[in-house]
Amino acid sequence: MKENRITLKSITLVTFFTLCCLGVQYFSVQVGSPYGTQAIRFGGVVIILAAILSGSWAAAISGGLGMLIYRIINNNESHNLVVFLVCGLIGWLIGFVYKKANKHESLSDLLTYIFGLLLIGIGVVYTYIMITTGGSKAFKNPSITLEFHWALIALPFFIGIASLGVSLFGKKIPENLTFIKNFVLVCAVYAVSQYVLTFSFTILDELRNNGFKTSLAVAYSYCSFEFVIALFVSAGLIILAPIAKLLKDRHDNK
């Protein structure tokens, strides 16, 4: 599909992925978070698949709309604009990076290496915070579960090391498995961009009503929870990358 051309097929795909994103959001896993017990939802999986299968604009529109509609239906009024902008930009960015990575192998290796290092760096920061503040005190909420702490510490290292591995040994990967290497890249991009964009937009949103310190604290807690969701999604998809390759091959052969 040509991304800059509006066709019946492109409209159908955007509608399909929007509905998929909305539907998948209703499947969840409960964990403790800075906001008490919250649900980890998996709409991000649809955003990644939409970006790979249909391109950046389809992923941006369907991801942003799907997430926003879900929140409106469920009467969630906090940070709706943040979620819409973040999910839309993430969808566009993943589609853009995936397209470039497929065309330029050296760029793919470089980006995978950079995002891998960024994730490991974030993991180091959270490890330091958890050690020096006693974990839950970092979020001023004692109800945060052990799984939440481990996710913030272990998953960035897991995804980061996986990214470094495929970037450093990428040239030894058979050509027919290049998709898996680029799939690891988009998962790393998803996790990092979710963290950075959520943090940035939440601060801007909170500054309308609060001072900078309060806005910073809210952004830190909120982006940490959204980051955990992205980490679970990314780590799960990396593990399931061979299945994703099979679906991609079937899609390309139609």
Steps between C-alpha positions, in 0.01 A plus 500: 500500500635842408488696820421840345215375287149473643320199355212278599756241609687747722174621661397140559836414660490805727147412608597137555807582713308766694236244594770242580681749723173581676410133545843384618501772768230304685746215566711580803728379781467664842812639670576750775613839372565856620122546464405192698394177329486561125453291189774434247324509163631389164382753243866572431526163326249620240688828451824312428333254263314782322828686449671191357212382282345829387749781553554795729189708429261207535663411833493861618130551427377159615720499813405850609129458428476147641656598831300824524166333425570235764565765764188698403279190513636417846457858631872551551553875489865524612775557245278413202676750274837365617399142415367602156815693407742245644336197334467684170863610498622157609307336215644743248854467636496120501371490143762753388789320671389159375480626142847655515647196673376272223670716238831560678651213698782711646246756625296219652802371692594850619148585620460165673831557678403855608156405630649197675745725683220742590295219654796371698562856618139534617534165677812625682318817609201307636730252674675790675167662594357177641814426702538850644131568572382158611284431197146606579617820669613622157132523409369581849267201476562186711248290303722462194561132436835326476423419133482872422844557655655207316346610171654847532840350575525173307302558179700803375815287534336205323380704203818709494727195496286336231531817292877519547529134409318523168680825412849366572442160339246618242719423201513134605121472502369325185330735254164328540511581873571873453138570591561366852796737542289798390215376719728521804585854390138616487434346842792697642377815324154443645627468858734801486257729316218406739720607792631824349178619336276415796737679737521809276131536418391430858718783630351738243149385588554534875663843472162644405379453858807428716849627572808349342599275795150355530478451123839328502393261777174411323681450169758272666235277656272493197772436242646224720170313493457551125861391455432173681211432261729567203771276649264205547367543146847536348654210691206275415516589131875438486443153642220446246699649209504171299119495503495862388730409211263223394206744498706753305596238238135397458398865466769566235401190299137606462 
